[in-house]
Amino acid sequence: MKIIIANDYEQMSLEAANIITDIIKSNPKAVLGLATGSSPIGLYENLIKEYKSGNISFKDIKTINLDEYIGLDGDHPKSYRYFMDDVLFNHVDIDKSNTFIPNGKAQNLEEECTSYERKLDELGGQDVQILGIGTNGHIGFNEPSEELVLYTHVENLQDSTIQANSRFFKSIEEVPTTAISMGIGSIFKAKQIVLVASGPKKAEIMASFQNNNLTPQIPASLLKLHPNVTIIMDKEAGKYYL
Ligand code: F6R
């Protein structure tokens, strides 16, 4: 596991974007595993800059996202489909039919999960998976639990996650309480993983990467098993490393 402590959010975002840019340059048909939330927004801004400078193209890139809220369709401004269009896809030359996000309005959620995992396999897995991390240690929406689910599944969101994500909604009552999420095994199909974390609220959970323990109560701890993980944090999130 490689750990990089950046000075601030801007430098963290640039370091992460440089990794993704290099992957796209060496493989213009790469499969990018994407995350939503505040953490990767700066990373996506840098990718848009690289595209606008003519350094990279998304023409043949395929993307697959970690998760989506159940009950929101892609036109809903708080859906992760809408978020991805807004922060990345609408600003680059990607073919949207090559961008995959679970359908939060699927009639049959079990079938949606199975076919999403199959889609990930058809793509050959992610060349790189971008991750954020919850203050409770969740990755994707794999919440702390006695048991984790291997592949794409329906997850009940914990109160702390609903609380944290309520900042994107008008009121906490509007935050969906369930989501479709890749499992830890789906995330581990990635050849490489890049996790970004910023701000003081992430400091405690980031400190847990310093020990050698694995626990489903901190789903991100399982990343210690993956052979190619880079964690990039700003000084606030990485304060116990300084
Ligand atoms: C997003 C996701 C979540 C977020 C995490 C951190 O697709 O799966 O695991 O990465 O909740 O969110 P932010 O970056 O908003 O702190």
Boltz pocket constraint, residues with backbone or C-beta under 6 A from the ligand:
constraints:
  - pocket:
      binder: B
      contacts: [[A, 34], [A, 35], [A, 36], [A, 37], [A, 38], [A, 39], [A, 40], [A, 66], [A, 67], [A, 131], [A, 132], [A, 133], [A, 134], [A, 138], [A, 139], [A, 140], [A, 141], [A, 196]]
      max_distance: 6.0
